[in-house]
Amino acid sequence: MTADNMGAAVSTSTPAVASWGTGHAATFIRGTDGALWYRQNDNGSITDWQYLGGATTWNPSAVSTGPGHLIAFVRGTDKALWFREYINGAWTPFASVGGSLNSDPKAVSWGPGHVAVFVRGQAKDLWYRERNGSVWGPWIALGGSFNIDPQPVVRGPGLIDVFVQWTNATIARISFNGSAWGGWQTLWSPPNGSISDPAAVATTDGRLVVLARAASANGASTIYQKTSWDSGQTWTAWTQRAVQYRSEERSEEHTSELQSPI
């Protein structure tokens, strides 16, 4: 782990952030040493970066299931899913729950004691493992064949939607209704096909929103949005939502003002 002259961490991953309430947030990164690091912001008081150890690959994921409770997940160098848990002001040691991950882990929680972690398996299919209380269930396969990382989102207690980019560059979704998983639903793709894993959010007014990046002319790309108002039963068409940019000139070329998807 190193730092620049502003005291900011030098990360080799995208950050993962979890919050257990207003004014409380924790940020997790993979350091240059391959270990997991984090810092907390408690009502504007920000801690120094703290070392959590481990030998990690790719990007971490983090969730909170209640006040003062954090769980950070990583893919270890053995390709298994590992986690550390912050309870009552202290971190537990790293523990493995197995698996053979071919993606970053993606974790969600819908309330105290409920955590689900989604990953891409070695066959490019979707797998997940769920914990109720302190008990982990088995790894469960949900099928599919997709690229990059899965993107789960929670609509309410026990209601989970997972979005992926199919290997044919379309976006697909699978949903858990609180008691069973449905089949895969194809959401097709934005113009010229998706070139990224999707992002998704469930809003407080009942919308389910998915975003994907598509290729445009001259090497640029555009972010598109698709929305459902009825828990994923029907969807709008893909709609352009964001600026267009070149990867090497991200702030130079724009086609529209960035608009909030929600």
N, C-alpha and C positions, 0 to 999 in steps of 0.2 A: 504494500500500500504506500502510495506517495501522495504528496499534496503540492499544489502550486503556491505562489507567494501570497495568495489571498486566503489560504487555509482551506480551500475547497478540495474535496477528495478527487483523486484520479481514478475513474471507474473503467472497468473493462466489460460492463454490461449496461443495459438500460435499467433505470431504477424501478423498484417496486415500492409502493406506498400503501400503508394500512392505517386506518383511523378507528378509534373506539368511541369517538364522540367529538363534539365541538371543542376546538382548541387543542386536540390531541392527535398527533400524527407521527408515524415512524417511517423512515426511508431506508431501504436496503439496497446494497450494491455488491457486485463482485469486484474486489480490489485487484490491483496489478499482481498481487501475490496469489491470486486464485481463491482467496478466502472470502467469507461473507463478513460484511461490515454494515453497521447501521448507526443512525443518529435519530434522536427524538426531538420533537417540537411540542412543548407543553405550554400552551397559552403564551406563545412568543418567546419562551426560554428554550434555546436550542443547545443541545448537548454537543460535545465533541464527537467525532467519529469513534465508534467503539468496535473492537475486534471480536467477531464471533467464531472465527476459525473455519475449519472444514477445507476440503479440496473440491471446489465446485467447477462446473462447466456451464457456460451460457448464462441465462438471466434468472434471477431469483423471482419468487412469487411470495406474497404475504397477505394474510387476512387477520382480522380481529373478530372474536366471537363475543366480546363483551368488554366492559371497562377494565383496563389494565391487563388485558389478555391479548397476546400477539402470537402468531405462528408463522414462521418463515420456512419456505420450501426451496430446495435446490436439487439440481441433478448432479450427482456425484461423479467422480472420474470413473467409477464402476458402472455408470449408466443407471444406477438405482435412484429412487426417490428418498431424499433425506430431509429431516426437519429439526428445527429447534423451536422451543416454546417458552414464551415469557409469561410467568405466572407469579403473582404476589411479589413483584419486584425483582425476580431472579430468572435467569435463563436455565433451562434444562440442558443436558448434554445433547449432542446430535444423536438422532436415532434413525435407522433405516426402515422403510416399509416396502423395500424390494422394488420389483419391476425392472423393465429394460426400456428406458426412455429414449426416444428419438426426437425430442423437442424440449422446450422449456416446460416446467410444470405450470399449470394455471389453476389457482385455488379460489374457491368462493365459499362464503358462509351465509346462511340465512337466519342465524340466531344462535344463542348460547348452546354450545355443545355440538353444533352441526357444521361439519366441514366436508367439502368434496374437492378432490384434486383430479384434473384432467390432463392427459398426456397423449402424444402420438407414439404408437408402438413401432417396433422395428419393421413391421409390414405396412407402415403408413396408416394404420387403423387407429380408431379412438378407443382409449381405455380410461377408466376412472376407478378411484378408490375413495370410500366414504368413511368418515368417523362420526359416530354418535356417542357423545360423552367421551369416555377414554378408550372406547373399543373400536378398532379398525375392522371394517368388513373386507372381503376378498377383492382382488382386482377383477373388474368386470369389463368385458369387451363389448363395444357398441358398433363395431364394424366401420365401414367407410374406407376411403382411400384419399388422403388429403396431403397438402403441402404445409410446411412451416408449423405454426402453433395453433392449437384450438383456442377458442375465445368463449368461455362460459360467462353467463350473466344470470342474476337472480331476479325474478319478477315478484317473489313473495315467498312465504314459508313453504319450503319443499318444491318450489316451482323454478326449474332451471332450463335455460336454453343454451345450447352450445353451437357456435358458428365456426365453420371451417372453409378453407379454400380447396375445393376439389382439385384433383390432379389435372382436370381439363380446364382450369382457370375460372370455373363458376363457383358461386357461393352456395353453401348448403347449411341446413340447420336440423338439429335433433332436439327433442323437448321431453322433459320429465314433468308429469302433471301432478306429482305428489305421491303417486302410487306405482306408476309404470312409465317406461320409456315408449314414445311413439316411434314411427318410422322416420327415415331421412326425408326431408323436404328440400327440393331444389329451389333456390331463389334466383337462379340464372346468374347473369353477370352484368356489370356496367358495360357501356360501349367499349369495344376492343378487348374485353376480358379483364379479369382482376389480375393485378401483379403484386398483390400483398396479401398477408393474412387479414381477415376482417377485424374490425373493432365493433363492439356492441354495447348498448346501454338500455336499461329499463327505466323509464321516467316515472315521476310521482303522479302524473296525470294519466297513466295507463298505456303510454306508447312503448313499443319495442322498436329500437332503432339500430340498424346495422350500417356500417360504413366500409367502403373498400376503395382502394386506389387502382386506377386504370391508366393504361398507356395513352398518350396523346401524340400529336405530331411533334417533330423536331426533338425527340427525346424527353419531352416534358411529361408530366402526369397530372391527373386530376382526381380529387376525392369525390365519390358519389355516395348518396344516401338512399336507403330503402326503409320504409316505415310501416309498421302494423299497429292498428288501433284495437285489434280484437285478439290479443295474445297469440299472434302468429297464424291465425286462420286465413286472413287475406293480407295482401301487401300492396303498397303503392309501386309505381314504376321507379327505376333508378333515376335519381335526380342529382345533377351537379351541385355540389355544396361548397367547394373550397377553392383556394387559389391554385393556379397551375404553376409549376416550377421546373427548372432544370436541376438535376441532382447536384451539378457542380456550381450552380448559381441560384441557390434556393430562394434568395430574397430579391432576385433581379427581375423575374418574369412573372406577371400576374395576369389572370384572365377575369377575375372577379374578386370582390371583397369576401373575406372569410366570414361565413355565417354560422351561427350556432345550430347544430342539428336538433337541439331540443328547445 
